[in-house]
């Protein structure tokens, strides 16, 4: 990708335009981090780029932004511009194509406002970004209050950059975040989701946890994830939890996940006890009866608000709803156990269960160890789930019944007997169904 990015700069330059690498790729390069992509800022306008390049997609042409495909790589190419007015708190009301210095000054943070010429190997810094990189500071360009008013998502972006880069806030940045925290509520669910996903998927867990604490401290968490904010200060029974309140337990659980854990497992782990605040009761001890079921409902609303896909919502809420039932599996008949072990997301459920245990002080892994052993044994015996001996339609024909609850019950019990090797052939299955009408 890098050689292609250099070639694009050379092509634009040879055609009479200014062109530089811009933003995050320059920042990462100066920090010794391998850039994931290369954005380009240029004096060429979208119509110039269309004439010059073969594959140009006008993703934001009215703002001077196009997507260029070269050698199978995608590059965001933007014309130098200055912006005027942000009435929707996201996009400029008007755009004026201008020069590099003005373009740098309309960006969000100084560390993202740097340009680099890979041909002459020269850095163009109009905003003091190099100094802030050296001091490891996240600082808004110009007036921080104006930058936040222009795009409210910059509140979360500041928190993400500060923690993922292990930087500090410039004092003006920090005070602006606290002052305008409520504006985060105006950001669309999709954009919030994408920023939060990046925080949860940070390569080191320390970055994720410190970002969550910053969201809490600045007041942003209460605005964008009030369900999570509600976990702060909710006491837990000391017989089982010495680690602190529900918020502390959720963070410890998240910290215990494997670095390879999927995004859905991370969300499920963070939200697995989101139902505790609404189910808190003080009887013979602190209790959270049915908190897993309530938590699944709350998570469903939260994830809908963040515009997650139906598939992801179903998976995450399933993990939350069932994270408390795993100990019961050890007392179930063999066939029912195997039914659970062969479910598509059971390995993820085990991961959430293990994280829940690890987030508890004292942590007891005996049940998890037994479940893991039995799960592995089942997968060895059934590398792929076997086809049912009888379909629901066949059961209906045998019993001469219409679709209904009875058919489902028979099918479930028949499946469990198959998995326990109590029934092994279709003939045996038909005989069993006839005896159990």
N, C-alpha and C positions, 0 to 999 in steps of 0.2 A: 504493500500500500504506500509506503514512504517514497520509493522511487517514482511512483505514478504521481504522487502529490508534488514532487519536485518538478516533474515533467509538465504538469499543469501550470505551475508558476512560470516556467520558462516559456511556454506557449503564449500565455497572456502577456508576458513582458515583451516577447518578440513581436506581438501584435500591437504594441504601443500603449498597453495598459499597465498601471501599477497593480501589483498583486503580492500578497503576503499570506503566510500561515497566520491564523488568528485564534485567540482565546485559549481554550483548554489544552490544545496540543502544545502550544508554546509554554504554558505553565508547567505541564507535565514534563516536557523535555528539559526545562531548566531545573526541575526537581529530581531529575534522574529517573523518572517514571516513563515507561514506554507508552506513547500515546495510543489510544484505542481508535481514534479517527483524526482526520486532518481537515479542519474547516479553513476556508479561504476567503479573505476579504480583498476586494478589488475595485478599481475605478470603472471596470467594465459594467455596463448595465445589462439587465436580462436579455434585451434584444440583441446586444452584442454577443453575448454568450451563445445564444441560439444560432447565430450565424457561424460562430467559430467552432462550436463543438457539436458532435453528432447526437448524443443522448442527453438532453436537458429537460428535466421535469419541473414545471413551474409550481413548486409546493407553496411558495409565498411570494409570488411575483410582484404583487402590489407593494410589498415591503422590500423588494429588491433581492429576494432569496430564491435560489433555484437549487435543484439537486442534480448534480452532474455524475454520470456513470462513465467511468474510464477503466478499462482493463478489469472489468468485473467488480470494481470498488466504487462505493458511493461517497461523494464529496458534497458538503453543503457549501455553496459559493454565494456570498452576499456582497452586494454593491455597497461601497462606503456611503453611510447615510447619517442624517441627524433626524431625531424624532420630535414631533410636536403634539402634546396632549395625549393623555391615556385615560379617557373617560370611562373605559370598561375595566381599568385596573389590570390590563393584560397587553393590549395591542395599541400601537400609536394611532392617533386619529389622522395624522398626516406624516408623510415621509419626504424628506428633501435629500436628494443624492448630493454628496459632498466629498470631502477629502478624508484621508486617514486619521488625522488628529481629531476631527469632529466625531468620526465614527467610534474611536476609542473612548471618548468622553461620554457617549450615550450608553455604554455597557454597564454591567452591574457592579463587579468588584475589580479592584485594581489588578489583582492577580489574574483576572480573565480579560484584561484590557491590553495585553501585549501583542505586538506583531513581530513576525520573524521572516526575514528574507533568506530562504535556504540556498540561494545562489551566491549572494555576497556574504552569507552567514552573519547578517547584521540584525540586531534587535532594535525595534522601534518602541520606545516606552514614553508615552505622553501623559501617563497617569500615576507614575511612581510605583508601578507594579513590581519592579525588580527589588526595590527596597523592602516592600512588604513581604515578598518571598523570602528575603534574607532574614527578616525579623519574624517570619511565620505568623503573619497577621491577615485576617479577613477584614477588609475595609471597603466600604462602598465608595464608588467614584463620585466625587463631588458631595452634594448634600444627601445624606442617607435617607432622610424623610422623603425627599423627592424621588429617589430611586425606588423606594418601597411603594410609593403612591403610583408609580408608573406600572409596576408589575408586582402584585401582592405575593406571588410565589417566591419572590426573592427572600422572603422571611425564612422559608424552609430551606432554600438553597444556601443561605448563609450558614445555617445550622449544619447542613450536610457537609459543606466544604470544610468548615472549621474542624469537624470531628473526623472526617475521612482522611484529611490531610494532617491531622494532629497539630493544628494551628491554634491560635488564640484569636479572640475578637478584638478589634480596635475598640476602645471605649465608646466612641460615637456609634459604631455598629451595634454594640450590645444594647445601648440605651434605646436606639431606634427600634430594635427588635422587640423589646419589652413595651415600648410606647405603642407600637402598631400591631401587636399580636392579634388583636381582634380582626384585623383585615384578612387574616388567613382564612377566615370563614367564607370569604367571597371568592376563593379560588375554586375552580371546578373540581369535581370528584376525580376525574381522570388525571388531572395534573397533580393533585395531592397524592393520588395512588402511586404515580410514577416516582415522585420524590421519596415517598415513604418506602417503596420497594427498593430503591437504591440504598437507602439507609439500612434496611434489614439485610440486604445482600452484600454488605461491606465485607471485604476479605478478612479483616480481623474483627473479632467480636467486640473488642474494647471500643472501637469506633461506633458501633451500633448502640451499645449501652450508654456511652457518654452523650450520644445524640439524643437518645430518649430522655436522659436527665436534663439536657438543655431544653428540649421541647417542654418539659414539665416546668423548669425554672423560669423560662421566659413567658409562660402563660399560653404558649401556642398549643400545648397538648389539650388543655381544657377546651380550646376552641375547635380544633380539628378532630380530636378523638376523645370526646367527653366520657365515653364508656371506659377508656383506659384510665383517664384522670380519676374516675370514681374509685379505682382500686387503691389509690394512695390513702393511707391511714386506716384501711379496713383491717382490723385485728384478726388474727387466726388463733385457733386453740393451741395453747403452749404444749399440750400433751404430744402434739404431732409436728408442730412448727416452731423452731427456735430462731428461724432466720429473719423474722419480722413480719411486716404486713403483706397484703396480697400483691402490692406493686413490687416489693422487693423479691417476693417469690417468683413472680413472672419474669423479672429480669434475670434472676439466677437460673431459671429454667432455660431461658433463651441462651444464656451464656454456655450452658452445658451441651448444646446441640453440636453435632459434627459440622465441620466447615463445609461438608458436601451436602448438607441438608437443603432440600428444595425450598423455594419461596413459600409454597403453601404450608409446609411443615413449620416454617419459621412464624408465619402468621398464626397458625393453629396453636403453637406453643405460647406465643405472646398473649393470645386471647383465651387460652384454655380455661382460665378462672375468671373470665369477665362477668360471669353470672354470680359471683360471690357477693358483690356489694348489694344486690337486690334480694339475696336470699339469706342475708346475715340474720341469725336469731341467737338469743342467749337463753338456753334452757339449762340442762344439767351441765352443759359446756357450750362454747361457741359452736354453732352448727351452720351449715350451708346446704340444707336439704334440696336436692334436685338442681344444684347449681350448674351441672353440666348441660342439662336440657335447657335451662333458662339462658345459659351462656351461648348455646347454639342459636337461639332466637335473636339474642342481642347482636351476636357476630353477623348474623344474616343481614340485619338492618344496616350495620356499620359497613359491611362489604358492598352492599347494594349502593350505599351513599358514595362509596369510593369507585363505583362503576367497574367492579370486578366482573368477570364473565360468569355466566350461570354455572359452568362446569367447575370453575375454581371455588365459587361460593359453596356449591354442594360438597366438594371435597373437604374444604376447611371446616365447615360446620359439622360434617360427619365426624371428623376427627375430634372436634370439641365435644360433641354430644356423647361420644363413646369412650372418652379417655378414662372415665371412672369405672367402666365395667370389666376391665381386663382381669382383675383378680378373680371374678366370678367364673372366668373361662376354665380355671383349673378344676372346678367342681362339675363342669358340664360333661355329658357323655362324649365319648371319643369322636363320634360322627359330627356332633355339633361343634366341638372344638375345631375339627378339621375344616368345617364349613367356614368358620371365622378366619382361620389361618390362610385359607385360599382366596379370601376377598382381595380385590385389586389394591386396596390402600392399607392392608393390614400392617405391612412393614413400616409405613409412615405412622400408623397408630402406635406401634411399638416404640418408635423414635420419640413421639410426643410423651408417651408414658415414661420412658427412661429419663427424659428431660425434666418431667414433673418430679420424679423421685430425686434427681440430682439437685433440683432447686429447693429441696426440703432438708432441713437440718433437725434431726439426723436423717441421713439418706439410707434407705434399706432396699437393696437390690435383689433380695431372695426371690420374690415373686416374678420380677422381670427376668431373672436368670432362668427360672423354670419355663416361663412362657417362650423365651428365646430358643431354648433347647427343643421344646415341643414343636415350635414353628419350623425350625430347621429340619427336624425329623419329617414333618409333614411335606415340606418342599422336596425332600429327597425321595419320598415315596410317590409324590405326585408332582413331577417337574412342571407339568401343565395340568390345570383342572380337568378331570375326566368329563366326557360328555354324559349328560343325564341318561339313565337307563330308559326312562319314559318321559315324553314331553307332556305338558299340561293338556294338550289336545287329546293325546292317547289315553290319559287317565279319564278324561271326560267320556270318551267312547267306551272304555271298559266299564265304567260305573253308570253310563247312560245319564249323565248329569250335565247341567248347563254351567257355564263359568260362575264361580262363586268362592266363598271362603273355604269350603270343604276341599275343593280342588287344590287350592294353595297350600293348605295344611298337609294334605296327603303328599303333594310334591316335595314339600320341605322335609317331611319325615323320611320319605323314600330316599331323598338325596343324602340325608345324614346316615342312613343305614348302608347306602352304597359306599360312602367315604369311610365307614367303619368296617367295610368288607363283610357285613352281615348279609348283603345281597350283592351278587357279582354278575348276574346275567339278566337279560331282558325277560326271560322266561320266569326267573325267580321274582322279578319285580312285578310282573303281571299277576302271579299267584298271590303275592303279598297284598296288592291293591284289592283283589277280589275278596280277600279275607278281612280287609279293613275298609269296608264301604262307607 
